[in-house]
Amino acid sequence: MHLSQEQSRRGHDVVIVFLKGKGTLKKQFTSQEVRIESRFSNKNIIYQFIRLVFFIKKSNPDIVHCHLPRSEILGILASLVLKNKVILSKHNSEKFWPKGPNLLSTSAARFINLRANAIVCISSATRDYLLSMGEVRSSNSIFVVHYGVTRPAAKDQVSIRVCDEKPLRLLTFSRLVPQKNLTNLILAISSLKLSGQDVLLDIYGEGPLQAELLRLTNELNLSSQVRINKPVLHSDLILTECDIFLLVSHYEGFGLAALEAVSWGKPVIASNTGALKEVLGPTYPYFVDRLKPKEIADMVERVRHDLISGVSPNFNEILSRFDLIDKASEIDNVYRVVVGYE
């Protein structure tokens, strides 16, 4: 959303066609003069393809920029008819067809990716994963452009909680899926409780593991320490009210939630693998082994002690590498390469 708003501010004519869902961010986009096309949403893929071909032909855009597999499929198939320029953004360090056979997933991905004019990966970890899986080739036009964030304005900053207040407030935004490693996170909360620590973990998200996670929470008598809440569109206020943000996933394509927490001055406990190390930096002090709940619990205690002592990582150094305006310029450079502008 932030990228498209910045592109509109730069004078680009941005149209977003969404294919699934209810368009929950539509108001935020339109308020920034980004046009939304919703007539294709939640239709069958054949209908979407036919209508999209006519829509692209009529609109005649310089670039069709596709995000996530369904849009990639439709965008590439439409380009075979219309010969327009297509860029694919790769967000995930997982198979193109997560539930499909490896051979079919790789074959489908290669068919799509080889026909793109360029591929933008949101992290080096995502690029390296796609190369290792054989879904892209080194001969493809591959660019790595990280997400960008805007720092909260000074007027929006609120007083920081005194972290020796009770309970210590922990937070994560997460889909309730195996990738996010929430079972080990809940086990870490159990370890903290058994050691006499007063903590409260708020999980904001939904997904297929909700019933299983609630059952685990009840079995460990953590109903007062772990709350699973519905996902939210606006996370700023929730971030300001937490003490520590946790993102201990098995893998992340980028880990934008961690970067947003950092932008609010919140320490992040993160997995010591993949894109999170790329985002937070190799010397970041609060990495953990995601498979060891006790290590996660011990890190919570360490961060709590550092907060009380006034010790914190260099958040400004981290954020300086992910300025939204810089990232929008990098995307513009990819567009220029593809379209052939000097």
C-alpha positions, 0 to 999 in steps of 0.5 A, a space after each residue: 500500500 505504501 509503495 503505491 501511494 508513493 508512486 502516485 505522489 510521484 505522478 504515476 497513474 496507479 491502478 490496482 486490480 485485486 482478484 481476491 478478498 473484499 478490498 479492505 484497504 480500498 478506502 486507504 488507497 483511494 484517499 491517496 489517489 490510487 485507483 482501485 478496480 474491483 470488478 474481477 474480485 472473487 470470480 473464477 479464473 477464466 472469467 478473470 483472464 478474459 476480462 483482464 485481457 480487455 481491461 489491459 488492452 483498453 488501459 494500455 499501461 506501460 507496466 503490468 506489475 503482478 503480485 502473488 501467484 494468481 496475478 502472476 498467472 493471469 498477468 503472464 497469460 494476458 501478456 502472451 495475447 497483448 505483448 505488454 510488459 510484465 514485472 513479477 514481485 516475489 514475496 515468499 520463500 515458499 513453493 509457487 504452488 505450496 500444496 502441489 507436487 514439487 515437479 508441477 510447482 517448479 514447472 509452472 513457476 518456470 513457465 511463468 517466470 521465464 516470460 516475465 520482463 523482470 522479477 523483483 524479489 523483496 529480499 536476497 533470501 527470497 531470490 536465493 530460495 527461488 534459485 535453489 528451487 529452480 523456479 527462476 534462473 540466474 539468466 532472468 532479469 532479477 532485482 532485489 528491492 526491499 520493502 520501505 517504511 515511513 517513520 512515525 511523525 514526532 507528533 504521533 509518538 507516544 510515551 513509552 511504557 515503563 517495561 518493569 510494569 506488570 505484566 510484560 506485554 509481548 506482541 506478534 502479528 501473524 497468520 495462524 499457519 505452521 510457517 509462523 512457529 506459534 507453537 514454540 512461541 506459546 511454549 516459550 510463554 509457558 516457560 516464562 510462566 513456570 519461572 514466575 514471570 508475569 507476561 502477556 502475549 497478544 497474537 493478532 491473526 487468523 488461519 487454519 491453526 487457530 483451534 489447535 493453538 487455542 487447545 494448546 493454550 488451554 492445556 498449558 493453562 495459559 488463558 490469562 497469558 496468551 490471547 488470540 485476537 482478530 487481525 487488524 488493519 491499523 497496527 500503530 496503536 497496538 505497537 505503541 502499547 507493547 514492550 517487545 515484538 516477536 517474530 520467530 517464524 521458520 522463514 520469512 520472505 522479508 518480515 515487514 512486521 518486524 521492521 514496522 515494530 522497529 520504526 516505533 522503537 520496539 525491540 524485536 526478538 527474531 529467528 536467526 535465519 533467512 530474511 530476518 537476519 537480512 533486515 535486522 542486520 547480522 550483528 542484531 543482538 536479539 536473534 534466537 533459535 526458533 526451535 528452542 522455546 527456552 531460548 526464546 523465553 530467555 531472550 524475553 528476559 534479556 530484552 526486558 533487562 535491557 529495556 529497564 537498563 535503557 539499552 537498545 539496538 541501533 534502530 536508526 541504522 536499521 531504518 536508514 536502509 529501508 527508506 520508502 522514498 529510496 525503495 520507490 526510486 529503486 522500483 522506478 529504476 526497474 520500470 525504466 529498465 523494462 520499458 527502455 527509458 533512459 
